[in-house]
Amino acid sequence: MIPPRTNGRTSLGELARLFVKLGTVAFGGPAAHIAMMREEVVRRRGWLTEAEFLDYLGATNLIPGPNSTELAIHIGHARGGWRGLLVAGACFILPATLIVGVIAWAYVRYGQLPAIVALFVGVKPVVIAIVLQALWALGRTAVKSWVLAILGIVALAASAAGLNELTVLLGTGIAAWVVGIGVGLTRPGAVSAVAFPVVSVGSVAGAAVSASLSILFVTFLKIGAVLFGSGYVLLAFLRADFVQRLGWLTERQLLDAVAVGQVTPGPVFTTATFVGALTAGWRGAIVATAGIFLPAFVFVALSGPLVPRLRRSAAAGLVLDGVNVASLALMAVVTWQLARAAVVDLPTAGMALLSLLLLLRFRVNSVWLVGGGALLGLLLPR
């Protein structure tokens, strides 16, 4: 049973403890991070209602940058104001940055990745179960009518067919508003109330700067400010800038960098930490990490205060309802893609089913499940 909404503010220490923990154990990419955050802040602590959580999730999908990190920043702002915003975001990013930094040091010294594949083999089926539980719970809140159910199915089909993520989100939001007008839920002119800062920044990385650290920072600042989508989209940006334009990385180093971001806990954008360490040592790791995550803090600071006001507007509420079901459709497509790679034999299928049973029937904390999956991954024969 989900506890009622906890009113008031959350201490900065409690925010820090939660997001350091999540940043340390949240394997599996943004879909898994979102599922774990939902369990912690909605089901276990009652910091947000399901509806509030969905609104913030929808908002993160309308701005560039790493969705799960931006959701952590939104939660921090909602529970701790501006200081909470900074604490939650920084604490979610920091553990992954340190882990990736250590891996980058080992990579530079020994010329290969540490043996972490076996661990991740056991974690991935557990992640599938965690995300499925979250999708079921959030879907029951998001799908408020048959219209939203149909729009969600259309968004699911469009995403599976490869349509651009932002197009799916905005198209579904606008469709929800148009249908709302048709049934008399709002006035046509009222849609002007919705004003998320969907930002597109020009390629500032071409500016003349002399120091390599400056180039590194500005390049990652640009990427963080304009990137919508998954780690695979990040791969395209990194290749264009660091392999083709600057020539600082080889193709193999780039693929290794993205692999490290995918298989370590926390934000996938910590790939930037690895790239920075390879190109400019520990200073480069710090500069690259700061550059790619800084836009997320700025965009959330600008859009966060608008979310509760948008929900109070009939027109903007309709758009947000549409964006919410589209966000879950995108999450479902990513989960399907991840499941095809995670559940590859009987042991991994058994781990996924057992994890789902423990989550739904016994409400086991996902952190313990991730730890158990990692241990089984190390023990399974390869």
C-alpha positions as CSV (number, residue, x, y, z in Angstrom):
1,M,0.0,0.0,0.0
2,I,1.3,3.4,-1.0
3,P,1.6,5.8,2.0
4,P,-0.2,9.2,1.9
5,R,1.6,12.3,0.7
6,T,4.1,13.5,3.3
7,N,3.6,17.2,3.7
8,G,6.4,19.6,4.6
9,R,10.1,19.6,3.7
10,T,12.7,16.9,3.8
11,S,16.0,17.5,5.4
12,L,19.0,17.9,3.2
13,G,20.7,15.0,5.0
14,E,17.9,12.6,4.2
15,L,17.9,13.7,0.5
16,A,21.6,13.2,0.4
17,R,21.4,9.7,1.9
18,L,18.7,8.6,-0.5
19,F,20.3,9.8,-3.7
20,V,23.8,8.7,-2.7
21,K,22.3,5.2,-2.3
22,L,20.4,5.4,-5.6
23,G,23.5,6.7,-7.4
24,T,25.5,3.7,-6.1
25,V,23.0,0.8,-6.8
26,A,20.8,2.1,-9.7
27,F,22.0,-0.1,-12.5
28,G,20.2,-0.4,-15.9
29,G,19.8,3.0,-17.3
30,P,17.1,5.8,-17.0
31,A,14.1,3.4,-17.0
32,A,15.5,1.5,-14.0
33,H,16.5,4.7,-12.2
34,I,13.0,6.1,-12.6
35,A,11.5,2.8,-11.3
36,M,13.7,2.9,-8.2
37,M,13.0,6.5,-7.5
38,R,9.3,5.8,-7.7
39,E,9.6,3.0,-5.2
40,E,11.6,5.2,-2.8
41,V,9.9,8.5,-2.9
42,V,6.3,7.4,-3.7
43,R,5.8,3.9,-2.2
44,R,8.2,3.8,0.7
45,R,8.5,7.5,1.9
46,G,5.3,9.2,0.5
47,W,7.3,12.3,-0.5
48,L,5.2,12.6,-3.7
49,T,1.9,11.1,-4.9
50,E,1.8,9.0,-8.0
51,A,0.3,11.9,-9.9
52,E,3.0,14.4,-8.8
53,F,5.7,11.9,-9.7
54,L,4.2,11.4,-13.2
55,D,4.0,15.2,-13.7
56,Y,7.7,15.6,-12.9
57,L,8.6,12.6,-15.1
58,G,6.7,14.2,-18.0
59,A,8.4,17.5,-17.4
60,T,11.9,15.9,-17.6
61,N,11.0,14.4,-21.0
62,L,10.4,17.9,-22.4
63,I,13.8,19.3,-21.7
64,P,17.2,18.2,-22.9
65,G,19.6,16.2,-20.7
66,P,19.6,13.0,-18.7
67,N,16.1,12.2,-17.7
68,S,16.7,10.3,-14.4
69,T,19.2,12.9,-13.2
70,E,16.7,15.7,-13.9
71,L,14.0,13.7,-12.1
72,A,16.2,13.4,-9.1
73,I,16.8,17.2,-9.2
74,H,13.0,17.8,-9.5
75,I,12.4,15.6,-6.4
76,G,15.1,17.5,-4.5
77,H,13.5,20.8,-5.4
78,A,10.0,19.7,-4.5
79,R,11.2,18.4,-1.0
80,G,14.0,20.8,-0.2
81,G,13.8,23.9,-2.3
82,W,16.9,25.3,-4.1
83,R,19.3,23.6,-1.7
84,G,17.5,20.3,-2.1
85,L,17.7,20.7,-5.9
86,L,21.5,20.9,-5.7
87,V,21.9,18.2,-3.1
88,A,19.7,15.6,-4.7
89,G,21.3,16.1,-8.2
90,A,24.9,16.2,-7.0
91,C,24.4,13.1,-4.7
92,F,22.9,11.1,-7.5
93,I,25.7,12.0,-9.9
94,L,28.7,11.7,-7.5
95,P,28.8,7.9,-6.8
96,A,28.7,7.0,-10.5
97,T,31.3,9.7,-11.3
98,L,33.7,8.2,-8.7
99,I,33.1,4.6,-10.0
100,V,33.6,5.6,-13.6
101,G,36.7,7.6,-12.6
102,V,38.3,4.5,-11.0
103,I,37.5,2.4,-14.1
104,A,39.0,5.1,-16.3
105,W,42.2,5.0,-14.2
106,A,42.4,1.3,-14.6
107,Y,41.7,1.5,-18.3
108,V,44.5,4.0,-18.8
109,R,46.9,2.0,-16.7
110,Y,46.1,-1.5,-17.9
111,G,44.6,-0.9,-21.4
112,Q,41.4,-2.8,-20.8
113,L,38.1,-2.7,-19.0
114,P,37.7,-4.3,-15.5
115,A,35.8,-7.6,-15.5
116,I,32.4,-6.3,-14.7
117,V,30.4,-8.1,-17.3
118,A,29.5,-11.1,-15.1
119,L,28.1,-8.8,-12.4
120,F,25.9,-7.0,-14.9
121,V,24.5,-10.3,-16.3
122,G,22.9,-10.9,-12.9
123,V,21.7,-7.3,-12.4
124,K,19.9,-6.8,-15.8
125,P,17.1,-9.4,-15.2
126,V,16.4,-7.8,-11.8
127,V,16.2,-4.4,-13.5
128,I,13.6,-5.7,-15.9
129,A,11.4,-6.7,-13.0
130,I,11.8,-3.4,-11.2
131,V,10.8,-1.4,-14.3
132,L,7.8,-3.6,-15.1
133,Q,6.5,-3.1,-11.5
134,A,6.9,0.7,-11.9
135,L,5.3,0.7,-15.3
136,W,2.2,-1.1,-14.0
137,A,1.8,1.2,-11.0
138,L,2.4,4.4,-12.9
139,G,0.2,3.3,-15.8
140,R,-2.7,2.8,-13.4
141,T,-2.4,6.5,-12.4
142,A,-1.5,7.9,-15.8
143,V,-4.2,6.2,-17.9
144,K,-7.3,8.1,-16.6
145,S,-9.6,7.5,-19.5
146,W,-10.1,5.5,-22.7
147,V,-8.8,8.5,-24.7
148,L,-5.5,8.5,-22.8
149,A,-5.3,4.7,-23.2
150,I,-5.7,5.0,-27.0
151,L,-3.1,7.8,-27.1
152,G,-0.7,5.7,-25.1
153,I,-1.1,2.8,-27.5
154,V,-0.5,5.1,-30.4
155,A,2.6,6.6,-28.7
156,L,3.9,3.1,-28.0
157,A,3.5,2.1,-31.7
158,A,5.2,5.3,-32.9
159,S,8.1,4.9,-30.5
160,A,8.6,1.3,-31.5
161,A,8.6,2.3,-35.1
162,G,11.5,4.7,-34.4
163,L,9.7,8.1,-34.4
164,N,11.7,10.8,-32.7
165,E,11.1,10.9,-28.9
166,L,10.3,14.6,-28.7
167,T,7.9,14.3,-31.6
168,V,6.1,11.4,-29.8
169,L,5.9,13.4,-26.5
170,L,4.7,16.7,-28.0
171,G,2.4,15.0,-30.5
172,T,0.6,13.0,-27.8
173,G,0.3,16.1,-25.5
174,I,-1.2,18.2,-28.3
175,A,-3.5,15.3,-29.3
176,A,-4.8,15.1,-25.6
177,W,-5.5,18.8,-25.7
178,V,-7.3,18.7,-29.0
179,V,-9.5,15.9,-27.8
180,G,-10.1,17.8,-24.6
181,I,-11.4,20.8,-26.6
182,G,-13.6,18.4,-28.6
183,V,-15.4,17.1,-25.5
184,G,-15.6,20.6,-23.9
185,L,-13.0,20.3,-21.2
186,T,-11.2,23.5,-21.9
187,R,-11.1,26.6,-24.1
188,P,-9.0,26.6,-27.3
189,G,-7.0,29.6,-26.3
190,A,-6.0,28.2,-23.0
191,V,-3.2,26.1,-24.3
192,S,-0.9,29.1,-24.1
193,A,-0.6,28.3,-20.4
194,V,1.8,25.4,-21.1
195,A,5.3,26.8,-21.5
196,F,8.1,24.3,-20.8
197,P,11.5,25.6,-21.8
198,V,12.2,23.2,-24.7
199,V,15.7,24.6,-25.3
200,S,17.8,24.3,-28.4
201,V,21.3,25.7,-28.1
202,G,23.7,26.3,-31.0
203,S,27.0,24.6,-31.4
204,V,29.0,26.8,-29.0
205,A,31.9,24.3,-29.1
206,G,33.2,25.9,-32.3
207,A,34.2,29.1,-30.3
208,A,38.0,29.8,-30.3
209,V,39.4,28.6,-27.0
210,S,43.0,27.9,-26.3
211,A,43.2,25.4,-23.5
212,S,42.1,21.8,-24.0
213,L,40.2,21.8,-20.7
214,S,38.2,24.8,-22.0
215,I,37.4,22.9,-25.2
216,L,36.4,19.8,-23.2
217,F,34.1,21.8,-20.9
218,V,32.4,23.8,-23.7
219,T,31.9,20.7,-25.9
220,F,30.2,18.7,-23.1
221,L,28.2,21.8,-22.1
222,K,26.9,21.9,-25.7
223,I,26.1,18.2,-25.6
224,G,24.2,18.5,-22.3
225,A,22.2,21.4,-23.5
226,V,20.9,19.9,-26.7
227,L,20.8,16.1,-26.3
228,F,17.4,14.4,-26.2
229,G,17.3,10.6,-26.1
230,S,19.3,7.6,-24.9
231,G,22.9,6.7,-24.5
232,Y,22.9,5.7,-28.1
233,V,22.1,9.3,-29.1
234,L,25.0,10.3,-26.8
235,L,27.2,8.0,-28.8
236,A,26.5,9.9,-32.0
237,F,27.3,13.2,-30.4
238,L,30.6,12.0,-28.9
239,R,31.7,10.4,-32.1
240,A,31.1,13.6,-34.1
241,D,33.0,15.8,-31.6
242,F,35.7,13.6,-30.1
243,V,36.5,11.2,-32.9
244,Q,35.8,13.1,-36.1
245,R,36.2,16.8,-35.2
246,L,38.8,16.8,-32.4
247,G,40.5,13.5,-33.0
248,W,41.0,12.9,-29.3
249,L,39.5,9.4,-29.2
250,T,39.7,6.3,-31.3
251,E,36.5,4.4,-32.3
252,R,37.4,1.6,-29.8
253,Q,37.9,4.1,-27.0
254,L,34.6,5.7,-27.7
255,L,32.7,2.4,-27.6
256,D,34.5,1.5,-24.4
257,A,33.5,4.8,-22.9
258,V,29.8,4.3,-23.7
259,A,30.0,0.7,-22.5
260,V,31.3,1.9,-19.1
261,G,28.4,4.4,-18.9
262,Q,25.9,1.7,-19.6
263,V,27.1,-1.0,-17.2
264,T,27.9,1.2,-14.2
265,P,25.2,2.5,-11.8
266,G,23.8,6.0,-11.9
267,P,23.5,8.3,-14.9
268,V,24.6,7.1,-18.3
269,F,26.0,10.6,-18.9
270,T,28.9,9.7,-16.7
271,T,30.4,8.5,-20.0
272,A,31.6,12.1,-20.0
273,T,33.7,11.4,-16.9
274,F,35.5,8.5,-18.7
275,V,36.1,10.6,-21.9
276,G,37.5,13.5,-19.8
277,A,39.8,11.1,-17.9
278,L,41.1,9.6,-21.1
279,T,41.8,13.0,-22.8
280,A,43.0,15.1,-19.9
281,G,43.4,13.1,-16.7
282,W,41.6,13.7,-13.5
283,R,41.1,17.4,-14.3
284,G,39.5,16.4,-17.5
285,A,37.2,14.0,-15.7
286,I,36.0,16.8,-13.4
287,V,35.6,19.4,-16.2
288,A,33.7,17.0,-18.5
289,T,31.3,15.9,-15.8
290,A,30.6,19.4,-14.8
291,G,30.0,20.5,-18.4
292,I,27.5,17.8,-19.4
293,F,25.4,17.9,-16.2
294,L,25.3,21.7,-15.6
295,P,22.5,22.3,-18.2
296,A,20.3,19.8,-16.4
297,F,20.4,21.8,-13.2
298,V,19.6,25.0,-15.1
299,F,16.7,23.5,-17.1
300,V,15.1,22.0,-14.0
301,A,15.5,25.2,-12.0
302,L,13.7,27.1,-14.8
303,S,10.9,24.5,-15.4
304,G,10.4,23.0,-11.9
305,P,8.3,25.9,-10.4
306,L,6.0,25.7,-13.5
307,V,4.9,22.1,-13.0
308,P,2.4,22.6,-10.1
309,R,0.9,25.7,-11.9
310,L,0.5,23.8,-15.1
311,R,-1.4,21.1,-13.4
312,R,-3.9,23.7,-12.1
313,S,-4.6,24.9,-15.6
314,A,-7.2,22.8,-17.4
315,A,-5.5,23.1,-20.8
316,A,-2.0,22.5,-19.6
317,G,-3.2,19.7,-17.5
318,L,-4.5,17.9,-20.6
319,V,-1.2,18.4,-22.4
320,L,0.6,17.1,-19.3
321,D,-1.7,14.0,-19.2
322,G,-0.8,13.3,-22.8
323,V,2.9,13.7,-22.2
324,N,2.7,11.4,-19.2
325,V,1.2,8.5,-21.1
326,A,3.7,9.1,-23.9
327,S,6.6,9.0,-21.3
328,L,5.4,5.6,-20.1
329,A,5.1,4.4,-23.7
330,L,8.8,5.4,-24.3
331,M,9.8,3.7,-21.1
332,A,8.0,0.5,-22.1
333,V,9.8,0.4,-25.5
334,V,13.2,0.9,-23.8
335,T,12.2,-1.9,-21.3
336,W,11.4,-4.3,-24.2
337,Q,14.7,-3.5,-25.9
338,L,16.6,-4.1,-22.6
339,A,14.7,-7.3,-21.8
340,R,15.7,-8.8,-25.1
341,A,19.4,-8.4,-24.1
342,A,18.9,-9.2,-20.4
343,V,16.7,-12.4,-20.5
344,V,18.8,-14.7,-22.7
345,D,18.4,-18.1,-21.0
346,L,16.5,-20.1,-18.3
347,P,18.6,-18.7,-15.4
348,T,18.1,-15.1,-16.3
349,A,14.4,-15.7,-17.1
350,G,14.0,-17.3,-13.6
351,M,15.8,-14.4,-12.0
352,A,13.5,-11.9,-13.7
353,L,10.3,-13.8,-12.7
354,L,11.5,-14.4,-9.1
355,S,12.4,-10.7,-8.8
356,L,8.9,-9.6,-10.1
357,L,7.2,-12.0,-7.6
358,L,9.3,-10.6,-4.7
359,L,8.4,-7.1,-5.7
360,L,4.7,-7.6,-6.2
361,R,3.9,-10.1,-3.5
362,F,6.4,-9.3,-0.7
363,R,7.4,-5.7,-1.5
364,V,11.1,-6.5,-1.2
365,N,13.3,-3.4,-1.5
366,S,14.8,-3.1,-5.0
367,V,18.2,-2.4,-3.5
368,W,18.4,-5.9,-2.0
369,L,17.2,-7.4,-5.3
370,V,20.0,-5.6,-7.2
371,G,22.6,-6.8,-4.8
372,G,21.3,-10.4,-5.0
373,G,21.3,-10.2,-8.7
374,A,24.9,-9.0,-8.8
375,L,26.0,-11.8,-6.5
376,L,24.2,-14.4,-8.7
377,G,25.7,-13.0,-11.8
378,L,29.2,-13.5,-10.3
379,L,28.3,-17.1,-9.3
380,L,26.6,-18.2,-12.6
381,P,28.8,-20.2,-14.9
382,R,30.0,-18.2,-18.0
